[in-house]
Amino acid sequence: MLTFLMENRIKQRGLHMLNSWVSSLRKWTFAMEGVHLHLEVVNMFSEEEQTSPTSSSSSPPPSSHFIGRKEDVVQAKRVTKLVGGRDVLVLCHQGKLHAMDMRCYHTGGPLQEGDIEEFDGRMCIVCPWHKYKITLAEGEGLYQAVNPSATPPKPTWCSKGVKQRVHQVTEVNRDVYVTFNDSPDTIDSDFYQTERYRATMNKAQPKTKKLHEKVTSRKV
């Protein structure tokens, strides 16, 4: 009888120790899963920061130009500003900030009044004057061409190359800055970034506006 009681107590003590060990193991497992989940969340946010089209920094880049507060730019969707002797357009589309020369490379149309549409899988701003299509990311001019020898003829999208100078947007403490694209290659939109052109444009603007309104009314 004594032997039976001792064996039973030993079994109970062993079972209690086993349950305690299993409970500790579960707590350790949950803690490791929490650490793993935390690391996944941290990595996810790090990847988003790395792939963000608008770079972030703790201080403005050298030679950058202040545009405004991010919330104001996002609310306005289109902001034009003369900075560093250059007219720039900063726009927010689908949560992304883009910057480019304000006037269309073709004849100086006001891009801030253009629609944003997708062509051939690429987001473009469409000049309101002559419907020229410019990619937001690269500043390429897109157009459709038809191969007459194809049966049946099918229009395909082609690129004219970079026509509009696009600039880098940087966000610092919710402030938006633009750093000019300093490529030495001449880009077509550069023509409309001179004081001489601005003076000429300001004089001709009323006549030009009336002319485009007349052409638009005829098309309608």
N, CA and C of each residue as an Amber inpcrd file, in Angstrom:
protein
   660
   0.8280000  -1.2070000   0.0000000   0.0000000   0.0000000   0.0000000
   0.8620000   1.2560000   0.0000000   1.9210000   1.2300000   0.8450000
   2.8450000   2.3670000   0.9040000   3.5660000   2.5370000  -0.4140000
   3.9540000   1.4010000  -0.9850000   4.6470000   1.4490000  -2.2910000
   3.7360000   2.0540000  -3.3440000   2.4750000   1.7080000  -3.3470000
   1.4990000   2.2250000  -4.3290000   1.3370000   3.7340000  -4.1810000
   1.2630000   4.2150000  -2.9110000   1.1090000   5.6470000  -2.6830000
   2.3330000   6.4190000  -3.1540000   3.5150000   5.8550000  -2.9040000
   4.7450000   6.5220000  -3.3260000   4.8210000   6.5890000  -4.8500000
   4.4660000   5.5010000  -5.5040000   4.5050000   5.4850000  -6.9660000
   3.5100000   6.5050000  -7.5460000   2.3350000   6.5830000  -6.9180000
   1.3080000   7.5190000  -7.3920000   1.7640000   8.9670000  -7.2220000
   2.4520000   9.2270000  -6.0710000   2.9330000  10.6040000  -5.8450000
   4.0300000  10.9590000  -6.8300000   4.8870000  10.0120000  -7.1010000
   5.9710000  10.2510000  -8.0740000   5.3820000  10.5500000  -9.4530000
   4.3530000   9.7950000  -9.8430000   3.7160000  10.0130000 -11.1350000
   3.0760000  11.4040000 -11.2050000   2.3800000  11.7860000 -10.0950000
   1.7370000  13.1010000 -10.0860000   2.7640000  14.2190000 -10.1820000
   3.8940000  14.0360000  -9.4200000   4.9440000  15.0630000  -9.4600000
   5.5680000  15.1340000 -10.8490000   5.7740000  13.9810000 -11.4650000
   6.3380000  13.9690000 -12.8160000   5.3920000  14.6140000 -13.8150000
   4.0650000  14.3320000 -13.6480000   3.0720000  14.9230000 -14.5510000
   3.0310000  16.4400000 -14.3730000   3.1370000  16.9100000 -13.1070000
   3.1400000  18.3540000 -12.8590000   4.3540000  19.0150000 -13.4940000
   5.5250000  18.3730000 -13.3660000   6.7420000  18.9120000 -13.9710000
   6.6240000  18.9390000 -15.4870000   6.0050000  17.8920000 -16.0610000
   5.8360000  17.8320000 -17.5120000   4.9110000  18.9550000 -17.9980000
   3.7880000  19.1600000 -17.2640000   2.8560000  20.2330000 -17.6250000
   3.5230000  21.6050000 -17.5210000   4.3290000  21.7860000 -16.4730000
   5.0310000  23.0540000 -16.2990000   6.0080000  23.2890000 -17.4420000
   6.6930000  22.2170000 -17.8630000   7.6730000  22.3320000 -18.9710000
   6.9590000  22.6550000 -20.2780000   5.8260000  22.0110000 -20.5260000
   5.0510000  22.2620000 -21.7470000   4.5510000  23.6990000 -21.7660000
   4.0680000  24.2020000 -20.5940000   3.5800000  25.5750000 -20.5100000
   4.6970000  26.5620000 -20.8000000   5.8940000  26.3020000 -20.2580000
   7.0410000  27.1870000 -20.5040000   7.4190000  27.1580000 -21.9860000
   7.3490000  25.9630000 -22.5760000   7.6840000  25.8220000 -23.9970000
   6.7150000  26.6140000 -24.8600000   5.4260000  26.5750000 -24.5050000
   4.4230000  27.3200000 -25.2650000   4.6720000  28.8200000 -25.1670000
   4.9740000  29.3050000 -23.9450000   5.2450000  30.7270000 -23.7640000
   6.4560000  31.1490000 -24.5820000   7.4860000  30.3230000 -24.5970000
   8.6970000  30.6360000 -25.3710000   8.3900000  30.6660000 -26.8650000
   7.5460000  29.7230000 -27.3070000   7.1680000  29.6680000 -28.7180000
   6.3860000  30.9010000 -29.1210000   5.4140000  31.2950000 -28.2640000
   4.6310000  32.4980000 -28.5580000   5.5310000  33.7350000 -28.6000000
   6.5010000  33.7980000 -27.6820000   7.4110000  34.9470000 -27.6520000
   8.2350000  35.0090000 -28.9310000   8.7400000  33.8550000 -29.3970000
   9.5240000  33.8170000 -30.6280000   8.6700000  34.1780000 -31.8270000
   7.4060000  33.7220000 -31.8330000   6.5070000  34.0810000 -32.9270000
   6.2590000  35.5890000 -32.9420000   6.1500000  36.1820000 -31.7330000
   5.9590000  37.6340000 -31.6510000   7.1600000  38.3790000 -32.1940000
   8.3620000  37.8830000 -31.8480000   9.5850000  38.5050000 -32.3760000
   9.6370000  38.3810000 -33.8870000   9.3010000  37.2050000 -34.4020000
   9.3070000  36.9730000 -35.8500000   8.3140000  37.8820000 -36.5560000
   7.1080000  38.0240000 -35.9530000   6.0970000  38.8960000 -36.5450000
   6.5730000  40.3400000 -36.5270000   7.1990000  40.7340000 -35.4150000
   7.7040000  42.1010000 -35.3190000   8.7490000  42.3650000 -36.3950000
   9.6480000  41.4010000 -36.6160000  10.6760000  41.5530000 -37.6470000
  10.0630000  41.6510000 -39.0240000   8.9980000  40.8650000 -39.2840000
   8.3280000  40.9270000 -40.5750000   7.7110000  42.3010000 -40.8010000
   7.0840000  42.8630000 -39.7490000   6.4790000  44.1900000 -39.8760000
   7.5430000  45.2420000 -40.1320000   8.6660000  45.1450000 -39.3900000
   9.7530000  46.1080000 -39.5870000  10.3020000  46.0120000 -40.9980000
  10.5010000  44.7910000 -41.4950000  11.0120000  44.6010000 -42.8530000
  10.0430000  45.1320000 -43.8810000   8.7320000  44.9600000 -43.6210000
   7.7340000  45.4230000 -44.5710000   7.8050000  46.9370000 -44.7160000
   7.8930000  47.6420000 -43.5750000   7.9650000  49.1040000 -43.6400000
   9.2820000  49.5550000 -44.2560000  10.3590000  48.8010000 -43.9930000
  11.6460000  49.1670000 -44.5830000  11.5930000  49.0450000 -46.0910000
  10.9460000  47.9810000 -46.6040000  10.8300000  47.7990000 -48.0430000
  10.0050000  48.9140000 -48.6630000   8.9150000  49.3350000 -47.9470000
   8.0940000  50.4150000 -48.4780000   8.8940000  51.7020000 -48.5900000
   9.7490000  51.9560000 -47.5790000  10.5550000  53.1630000 -47.6260000
  11.5640000  53.0960000 -48.7550000  12.1170000  51.8950000 -49.0130000
  13.1090000  51.7590000 -50.0640000  12.4950000  51.9060000 -51.4360000
  11.2520000  51.4540000 -51.6230000  10.6380000  51.4860000 -52.9380000
   9.7700000  52.7160000 -53.1390000   9.7210000  53.6190000 -52.1640000
   8.8940000  54.8010000 -52.2930000   9.4060000  55.6890000 -53.4040000
   8.5290000  56.1850000 -54.3290000   8.9800000  57.0370000 -55.4170000
   9.4220000  58.4070000 -54.9380000   8.9560000  58.8360000 -53.7700000
   9.3580000  60.1090000 -53.2000000  10.3660000  59.8300000 -52.1010000
  11.6090000  60.2380000 -52.2990000  12.6280000  59.9260000 -51.3170000
  12.4370000  60.7580000 -50.0680000  12.7890000  60.1690000 -48.9110000
  12.6880000  60.8610000 -47.6350000  14.0870000  61.0740000 -47.0810000
  14.2560000  62.1410000 -46.3360000  15.5560000  62.4620000 -45.7730000
  15.3530000  63.2460000 -44.4930000  16.4180000  63.3260000 -43.6730000
  16.3360000  64.0860000 -42.4330000  16.6470000  65.5550000 -42.6560000
  17.2200000  65.8810000 -43.8030000  17.5230000  67.2690000 -44.1300000
  17.3700000  67.4590000 -45.6370000  17.0460000  68.6710000 -46.0790000
  16.8600000  68.9190000 -47.5140000  18.1450000  68.6480000 -48.2900000
  18.0430000  68.0720000 -49.4820000  19.2280000  67.8410000 -50.3100000
  19.8640000  69.1700000 -50.7090000  21.1530000  69.1660000 -50.9810000
  21.8070000  70.3930000 -51.4500000  21.1540000  70.8940000 -52.7450000
  21.0390000  72.1970000 -52.8680000  20.4910000  72.8380000 -54.0700000
  19.0230000  72.4860000 -54.3150000  18.3140000  72.0570000 -53.2790000
  16.8940000  71.7610000 -53.4390000  16.0750000  73.0300000 -53.2110000
  14.8190000  72.9890000 -53.6360000  13.9420000  74.1500000 -53.5420000
  12.6580000  73.7610000 -52.8190000  12.2830000  74.5830000 -51.8420000
  11.0880000  74.2990000 -51.0500000   9.8370000  74.5860000 -51.8750000
   8.9080000  73.6300000 -51.8610000   7.6510000  73.7700000 -52.5990000
   6.4920000  74.0690000 -51.6640000   6.4010000  73.3450000 -50.5510000
   5.3150000  73.5510000 -49.6040000   5.1650000  72.3650000 -48.6830000
   4.1670000  72.4250000 -47.8140000   3.8670000  71.3130000 -46.9200000
   3.2120000  70.1910000 -47.7170000   3.5210000  68.9650000 -47.3380000
   3.0100000  67.8330000 -48.0950000   1.4930000  67.8040000 -48.0930000
   0.8680000  68.0780000 -46.9470000  -0.5900000  68.0150000 -46.8840000
  -1.2320000  69.0450000 -47.8110000  -0.5640000  70.1960000 -47.9790000
  -1.0950000  71.2190000 -48.8820000  -0.9620000  70.7840000 -50.3370000
   0.1680000  70.1520000 -50.6670000   0.3770000  69.6730000 -52.0370000
  -0.6100000  68.5650000 -52.3710000  -0.8000000  67.6500000 -51.4170000
  -1.7300000  66.5360000 -51.6470000  -3.1480000  67.0470000 -51.8200000
  -3.5210000  68.0260000 -51.0000000  -4.8820000  68.5780000 -51.0850000
  -5.0900000  69.3320000 -52.3990000  -4.0900000  70.0920000 -52.8180000
  -4.2120000  70.8710000 -54.0590000  -4.1070000  69.9860000 -55.2930000
  -3.3610000  68.8720000 -55.1900000  -3.1160000  67.9230000 -56.2860000
  -2.1770000  68.4850000 -57.3610000  -2.2790000  69.7730000 -57.6680000
  -1.3820000  70.4100000 -58.6360000  -0.8450000  71.7050000 -58.0240000
   0.4720000  71.8520000 -57.9860000   1.0890000  73.0740000 -57.4790000
   2.1250000  73.5450000 -58.4920000   2.0450000  74.8020000 -58.8930000
   3.0470000  75.3880000 -59.7830000   3.8110000  76.4500000 -59.0100000
   5.1190000  76.5080000 -59.2880000   5.9370000  77.4650000 -58.5440000
   7.1880000  77.8070000 -59.3560000   7.5570000  79.0800000 -59.3050000
   8.8010000  79.5340000 -59.9140000   9.8940000  79.4620000 -58.8640000
  10.8280000  78.5200000 -59.0270000  11.9240000  78.3470000 -58.0720000
  13.2310000  78.2200000 -58.8500000  14.2240000  78.9290000 -58.3840000
  15.5270000  78.8290000 -59.0310000  15.4980000  79.2160000 -60.4990000
  14.5910000  80.1270000 -60.8670000  14.4910000  80.5510000 -62.2560000
  13.8140000  79.5500000 -63.1630000  13.0830000  78.6080000 -62.5710000
  12.4290000  77.5700000 -63.3690000  10.9830000  77.3980000 -62.9070000
  10.0580000  77.3180000 -63.8580000   8.6520000  77.0510000 -63.5530000
   8.4460000  75.5460000 -63.4600000   8.0740000  75.0760000 -62.2810000
   7.9030000  73.6370000 -62.0950000   6.4700000  73.3250000 -61.7030000
   6.0590000  72.1390000 -62.0450000   4.7570000  71.5970000 -61.6650000
   5.0010000  70.4110000 -60.7480000   4.4290000  70.4650000 -59.5520000
   4.4770000  69.3350000 -58.6210000   3.0500000  68.8340000 -58.4660000
   2.8610000  67.5630000 -58.7260000   1.5100000  67.0070000 -58.6630000
   1.4920000  65.7230000 -57.8560000   0.3350000  65.4670000 -57.2840000
   0.1340000  64.2430000 -56.5040000  -0.8870000  63.3870000 -57.2250000
  -0.4750000  62.1570000 -57.5670000  -1.3810000  61.2360000 -58.2460000
  -1.2490000  59.8610000 -57.6200000  -2.3760000  59.3480000 -57.1170000
  -2.4200000  58.0340000 -56.4720000  -1.4110000  57.9410000 -55.3280000
  -1.3010000  59.0350000 -54.5830000  -0.4220000  59.0490000 -53.4220000
   1.0410000  59.2740000 -53.7300000   1.4080000  59.4440000 -54.9900000
   2.8000000  59.6510000 -55.3810000   3.0020000  61.0860000 -55.8490000
   4.1410000  61.6550000 -55.4880000   4.4760000  63.0110000 -55.8910000
   5.4060000  62.9830000 -57.1020000   5.1040000  63.8270000 -58.0710000
   5.9140000  63.9370000 -59.2820000   6.2140000  65.4160000 -59.5270000
   7.3400000  65.6840000 -60.1750000   7.6970000  67.0590000 -60.5230000
   8.2630000  67.0970000 -61.9340000   7.9080000  68.1500000 -62.6680000
   8.4060000  68.3320000 -64.0300000   8.2960000  69.7970000 -64.4140000
   8.8930000  70.1540000 -65.5470000   8.7240000  71.5050000 -66.0640000
   7.2430000  71.7690000 -66.2950000   6.8170000  72.9810000 -65.9990000
   5.3880000  73.2910000 -66.0130000   4.8110000  73.3490000 -67.4270000
   5.5920000  73.8160000 -68.3890000   5.0740000  74.0210000 -69.7410000
   5.4160000  72.8470000 -70.6430000   4.4520000  72.4380000 -71.4430000
   4.6140000  71.3030000 -72.3450000   5.7350000  71.5730000 -73.3470000
   6.4910000  70.5500000 -73.6530000   7.6390000  70.6680000 -74.5570000
   7.2440000  71.0460000 -75.9800000   5.9660000  70.8370000 -76.3410000
   5.5330000  71.0590000 -77.7250000   5.4060000  72.5390000 -78.0490000
   4.4610000  73.2090000 -77.4180000   4.2950000  74.6570000 -77.6380000
   4.0580000  75.4200000 -76.3410000   4.4780000  74.8470000 -75.2240000
   4.3920000  75.5730000 -73.9610000   3.0400000  75.5370000 -73.2810000
   2.2260000  74.5480000 -73.5670000   0.9070000  74.4340000 -72.9420000
   1.0100000  74.2520000 -71.4360000   0.0120000  74.7200000 -70.6820000
   0.0260000  74.6220000 -69.2090000  -0.3340000  73.2090000 -68.7400000
   0.6600000  72.4390000 -68.3850000   0.4140000  71.0430000 -68.0010000
  -0.4070000  70.9240000 -66.7260000  -0.4030000  71.9500000 -65.8830000
  -1.1880000  71.8800000 -64.6440000  -2.6810000  71.7730000 -64.9210000
  -3.0860000  72.0850000 -66.1580000  -4.4990000  71.9820000 -66.5370000
  -4.8080000  70.6890000 -67.2870000  -3.7970000  69.8310000 -67.4370000
  -3.9850000  68.5940000 -68.1910000  -4.5260000  67.4560000 -67.3520000
  -5.1570000  66.5060000 -68.0170000  -5.6590000  65.3010000 -67.3580000
  -4.5400000  64.2680000 -67.2340000  -4.6820000  63.3870000 -66.2670000
  -3.7490000  62.2750000 -66.1010000  -4.4480000  60.9940000 -66.5160000
  -3.8640000  60.3000000 -67.4900000  -4.4630000  59.0780000 -68.0070000
  -3.3840000  58.0150000 -68.1830000  -3.8330000  56.7870000 -68.3290000
  -2.9000000  55.6780000 -68.5290000  -2.8870000  55.2750000 -69.9950000
  -1.6900000  55.2050000 -70.5560000  -1.5200000  54.7760000 -71.9370000
  -0.4380000  53.7030000 -71.9870000  -0.7910000  52.5670000 -72.5460000
   0.1560000  51.4560000 -72.6810000   0.7670000  51.0860000 -71.3260000
  -0.0590000  51.1640000 -70.2810000   0.3990000  50.7750000 -68.9520000
   1.2490000  51.8210000 -68.2510000   1.3020000  53.0560000 -68.7740000
   2.1280000  54.1020000 -68.1780000   1.2730000  55.3380000 -67.9130000
   1.4650000  55.9090000 -66.7210000   0.6950000  57.0850000 -66.3510000
   1.2830000  58.3110000 -67.0420000   0.4000000  59.0780000 -67.6750000
   0.8320000  60.2470000 -68.4470000  -0.0310000  61.4520000 -68.0990000
   0.5570000  62.6340000 -68.2580000  -0.2150000  63.8660000 -68.2030000
  -0.4310000  64.3130000 -69.6400000  -1.6530000  64.7280000 -69.9420000
  -2.0310000  65.0760000 -71.3100000  -2.1290000  66.5910000 -71.4200000
  -1.3500000  67.1670000 -72.3230000  -1.3670000  68.6180000 -72.4860000
  -2.7560000  69.0580000 -72.9500000  -3.3250000  70.0730000 -72.3090000
  -4.6860000  70.4930000 -72.6760000  -4.7550000  71.1890000 -74.0360000
  -3.6260000  71.6330000 -74.5760000  -3.6580000  72.3470000 -75.8530000
  -3.7290000  71.4100000 -77.0590000  -2.7900000  70.4630000 -77.1420000
  -2.7330000  69.6150000 -78.3330000  -2.7330000  68.1250000 -77.9990000
  -3.0540000  67.7980000 -76.7510000  -3.2270000  66.4020000 -76.3220000
  -1.9320000  65.5850000 -76.3950000  -0.8020000  66.2590000 -76.2900000
   0.4570000  65.5160000 -76.2410000   0.5380000  64.7660000 -74.9120000
   1.0470000  63.5380000 -74.9730000   1.0740000  62.6540000 -73.8090000
   2.4990000  62.5250000 -73.2820000   2.6660000  62.8020000 -71.9820000
   3.9880000  62.8180000 -71.3620000   3.9650000  61.9190000 -70.1340000
   4.8880000  60.9640000 -70.0670000   4.9290000  60.0600000 -68.9180000
   5.3610000  60.8220000 -67.6660000   4.7040000  60.5140000 -66.5510000
   5.0000000  61.2070000 -65.3030000   6.3930000  60.8620000 -64.7710000
   6.7880000  59.6230000 -64.9270000   8.0280000  59.1640000 -64.3110000
   9.2720000  59.5860000 -65.0750000   9.2070000  59.5290000 -66.4170000
  10.4120000  59.7750000 -67.2130000  10.3680000  61.0380000 -68.0540000
   9.1670000  61.5650000 -68.3180000   9.0600000  62.7250000 -69.1930000
   9.1290000  62.3570000 -70.6640000   8.8270000  61.1110000 -70.9830000
   8.8530000  60.6810000 -72.3840000   7.5790000  61.1160000 -73.1040000
   7.7230000  61.4360000 -74.3680000   6.5630000  61.7340000 -75.1930000
   6.0740000  60.4620000 -75.8670000   4.8150000  60.1210000 -75.6740000
   4.2500000  58.9130000 -76.2660000   3.3290000  59.2720000 -77.4260000
   3.2950000  58.4000000 -78.4140000   2.3840000  58.5810000 -79.5470000
   2.0370000  57.2160000 -80.1220000   0.9720000  57.1810000 -80.8970000
   0.5560000  55.9500000 -81.5470000   0.9550000  55.9720000 -83.0190000
   1.4810000  54.8620000 -83.4720000   1.8850000  54.7280000 -84.8700000
   1.2470000  53.4800000 -85.4560000   1.0230000  53.5110000 -86.7680000
   0.3980000  52.3870000 -87.4700000   1.3380000  51.8990000 -88.5550000
   1.5810000  50.6020000 -88.5810000   2.3850000  49.9890000 -89.6390000
   1.4690000  49.6770000 -90.8090000   1.5950000  50.4120000 -91.9290000
   0.6630000  50.2100000 -93.0430000   0.7750000  48.8350000 -93.6880000
   1.9090000  48.1740000 -93.4990000   2.0690000  46.8510000 -94.1160000
   1.4460000  45.7470000 -93.2830000   1.0620000  46.0640000 -92.0490000
   0.4500000  45.0500000 -91.1850000  -0.9870000  44.8090000 -91.6150000
  -1.4280000  43.5650000 -91.4760000  -2.8010000  43.1960000 -91.8410000
  -3.4740000  42.5070000 -90.6570000  -4.5230000  43.1300000 -90.0920000
  -4.9710000  44.4940000 -90.3750000  -4.0620000  45.5070000 -89.6830000
  -4.0310000  46.7500000 -90.1640000  -3.2000000  47.7660000 -89.5070000
  -3.6140000  47.9520000 -88.0540000  -2.6370000  47.8970000 -87.1750000
  -2.9270000  48.0020000 -85.7510000  -2.0440000  49.0780000 -85.1240000
  -2.6510000  50.0930000 -84.4750000  -1.8360000  51.1380000 -83.8470000
  -1.0610000  50.5930000 -82.6540000   0.1690000  51.0190000 -82.5260000
   1.0130000  50.6280000 -81.3980000   1.6000000  51.8880000 -80.7650000
   1.8550000  51.8020000 -79.4540000   2.4060000  52.9420000 -78.7360000
   3.9140000  52.9850000 -78.9010000   4.4130000  54.1760000 -79.1930000
   5.8450000  54.3860000 -79.3810000   6.3120000  55.5640000 -78.5300000
   7.6260000  55.6630000 -78.3250000   8.2020000  56.7380000 -77.5290000
   9.0450000  57.6490000 -78.4060000   8.9110000  58.9440000 -78.1530000
   9.7560000  59.9300000 -78.8290000  11.0680000  60.1440000 -78.0810000
  11.1910000  59.5040000 -76.9270000  12.3160000  59.7780000 -76.0510000
  11.9270000  60.8120000 -75.0120000  12.8820000  61.1990000 -74.1720000
  12.6050000  62.1700000 -73.1180000  12.4390000  63.5530000 -73.7370000
  11.2690000  64.1420000 -73.5330000  10.9550000  65.4600000 -74.0760000
  10.7070000  66.4940000 -72.9770000  10.2560000  66.0230000 -71.8210000
   9.9310000  66.9150000 -70.7040000  10.9180000  66.6470000 -69.5720000
  11.5110000  67.7150000 -69.0450000  12.4710000  67.5210000 -67.9480000
  11.7150000  67.2650000 -66.6430000  11.9680000  66.1000000 -66.0470000
  11.3540000  65.7490000 -64.7660000  12.3920000  65.9300000 -63.6590000
  11.9210000  66.1970000 -62.4480000  12.8010000  66.5300000 -61.3360000
  12.5390000  65.6130000 -60.1440000  13.5070000  65.5790000 -59.2300000
  13.4180000  64.7120000 -58.0500000  12.6320000  65.4000000 -56.9380000
  11.6860000  64.6640000 -56.3470000  10.9110000  65.1770000 -55.2200000
  11.4110000  64.5140000 -53.9370000  11.6430000  65.3200000 -52.9080000
  12.1050000  64.8110000 -51.6190000  11.2080000  65.3530000 -50.5100000
  10.8780000  64.4790000 -49.5690000  10.0640000  64.8780000 -48.4200000
  10.9290000  64.9080000 -47.1650000  10.9280000  66.0420000 -46.4660000
  11.6930000  66.1990000 -45.2290000  10.7690000  66.7570000 -44.1620000
  10.4470000  65.9350000 -43.1670000   9.5660000  66.3690000 -42.0690000
   8.2640000  66.9740000 -42.5950000   7.6830000  66.2910000 -43.5790000
   6.4070000  66.6970000 -44.1850000   6.5340000  67.9390000 -45.0660000
   7.7590000  68.4100000 -45.3020000   7.9950000  69.4850000 -46.2590000
   8.4190000  68.8690000 -47.5920000   7.9440000  69.4490000 -48.6820000
   8.2430000  68.9260000 -50.0170000   9.2840000  69.8170000 -50.6890000
  10.3380000  69.1830000 -51.1940000  11.4140000  69.8910000 -51.8920000
  11.5960000  69.2900000 -53.2870000  12.0610000  70.1170000 -54.2000000
  12.3680000  69.6640000 -55.5610000  13.8360000  69.9410000 -55.8560000
  14.5090000  68.9300000 -56.3600000  15.8890000  69.0730000 -56.8250000
  15.8910000  68.9480000 -58.3310000  16.4320000  69.9460000 -59.0170000
  16.3860000  69.9680000 -60.4690000  17.1740000  68.8160000 -61.0820000
  16.6480000  68.3330000 -62.1820000  17.3590000  67.3660000 -63.0090000
  18.4790000  68.1140000 -63.7350000  19.7160000  67.8290000 -63.3470000
  20.8500000  68.5860000 -63.8820000  21.5260000  67.8970000 -65.0640000
  20.7730000  67.0800000 -65.7850000  21.3380000  66.4200000 -66.9600000
  21.8420000  67.4630000 -67.9520000  23.0740000  67.3320000 -68.4470000
  23.6220000  68.3220000 -69.3890000  22.9800000  68.2600000 -70.7720000
  22.2710000  67.1670000 -71.0500000  21.6250000  67.0330000 -72.3550000
  20.4540000  67.9980000 -72.4650000  20.3370000  68.6340000 -73.6190000
  19.2250000  69.5490000 -73.8500000  17.9300000  68.7640000 -73.9990000
  16.9030000  69.1990000 -73.2710000  15.5840000  68.5780000 -73.3340000
  14.6110000  69.6210000 -73.8810000  13.6590000  69.1870000 -74.6760000
  12.7960000  70.1180000 -75.4070000  12.1060000  71.1440000 -74.5040000
  11.6950000  70.7220000 -73.3150000  10.9610000  71.6450000 -72.4330000
  11.8470000  72.7610000 -71.8960000  13.1830000  72.6440000 -72.0440000
  14.0920000  73.6940000 -71.5790000  13.8330000  75.0150000 -72.3030000
  13.3310000  74.9320000 -73.5220000  13.1070000  76.1310000 -74.3240000
  12.1690000  77.1130000 -73.6350000  11.2490000  76.5960000 -72.8410000
  10.2260000  77.4410000 -72.2150000  10.6150000  77.8800000 -70.8060000
  11.9110000  77.7670000 -70.4700000  12.3690000  78.1250000 -69.1300000
  13.3350000  79.3090000 -69.1520000  13.1120000  80.2480000 -70.0450000
  13.9590000  81.4330000 -70.1330000  13.1240000  82.6800000 -69.8540000
  13.7810000  83.7060000 -69.3420000  13.0800000  84.9600000 -69.0540000
  12.5530000  85.5880000 -70.3440000  13.2880000  85.4140000 -71.4180000
  12.8500000  85.9630000 -72.7030000  11.5360000  85.3240000 -73.1390000
  11.4500000  83.9980000 -72.9760000  10.2070000  83.3340000 -73.3590000
   9.0660000  83.7690000 -72.4500000   9.3150000  83.9120000 -71.1510000
   8.2620000  84.3160000 -70.2180000   7.7110000  85.6940000 -70.5810000
   8.6030000  86.6050000 -70.9320000   8.1470000  87.9400000 -71.2990000
   7.2950000  87.8930000 -72.5660000   7.7420000  87.0870000 -73.5320000
   6.9860000  86.9490000 -74.7810000   5.6460000  86.2750000 -74.5320000
   5.6530000  85.2570000 -73.6730000   4.4450000  84.4990000 -73.3820000
   3.4180000  85.3620000 -72.6640000   3.8920000  86.2020000 -71.7420000
   2.9650000  87.0550000 -70.9960000   2.2710000  88.0480000 -71.9210000
   2.9770000  88.5480000 -72.9250000   2.3730000  89.4780000 -73.8710000
   1.3740000  88.7840000 -74.7890000   1.7240000  87.5550000 -75.1920000
   0.8880000  86.8540000 -76.1580000  -0.1820000  85.9940000 -75.5170000
  -0.1770000  85.8950000 -74.1990000  -1.0920000  84.9710000 -73.5170000
  -2.5660000  85.2430000 -73.8140000  -3.0640000  86.4970000 -73.7720000
  -4.4800000  86.7070000 -74.0860000  -4.8480000  86.2560000 -75.4920000
  -3.9880000  86.5690000 -76.4890000  -4.2620000  86.1560000 -77.8570000
  -4.1960000  84.6420000 -77.9940000  -3.1890000  84.0370000 -77.3550000
  -3.0300000  82.5760000 -77.4370000  -4.2120000  81.8710000 -76.8120000
  -4.6870000  82.3940000 -75.6710000  -5.8260000  81.7780000 -74.9880000
  -7.0730000  81.8390000 -75.8570000  -7.3140000  83.0030000 -76.4960000
  -8.4820000  83.1430000 -77.3600000  -8.3830000  82.2020000 -78.5560000
  -7.1610000  82.0720000 -79.1230000  -6.9600000  81.1970000 -80.2660000
  -7.2790000  79.7550000 -79.9210000  -6.7980000  79.2720000 -78.7660000
  -7.0390000  77.8840000 -78.3680000  -8.5070000  77.6640000 -78.0150000
  -9.1570000  78.6670000 -77.4490000 -10.5890000  78.5410000 -77.1680000
 -11.3750000  78.4320000 -78.4650000 -10.9510000  79.1710000 -79.4980000
 -11.6300000  79.1290000 -80.7790000 -11.4410000  77.7610000 -81.4410000
 -10.1820000  77.2310000 -81.3750000  -9.9000000  75.9240000 -81.9760000
 -10.6790000  74.8370000 -81.2570000 -10.7450000  74.9250000 -79.9240000
 -11.4680000  73.9260000 -79.1310000 -12.9650000  73.9480000 -79.4570000
 -13.5280000  75.1470000 -79.5920000 -14.9630000  75.2530000 -79.8970000
 -15.2780000  74.6940000 -81.2750000 -14.3440000  74.8410000 -82.2140000
 -14.5750000  74.2760000 -83.5500000 -14.5690000  72.7550000 -83.5220000
 -13.6590000  72.1860000 -82.7050000 -13.5760000  70.7200000 -82.6030000
 -14.8390000  70.1500000 -81.9750000 -15.3670000  70.8530000 -80.9750000
 -16.5940000  70.3880000 -80.3180000 -17.7700000  70.4820000 -81.2580000
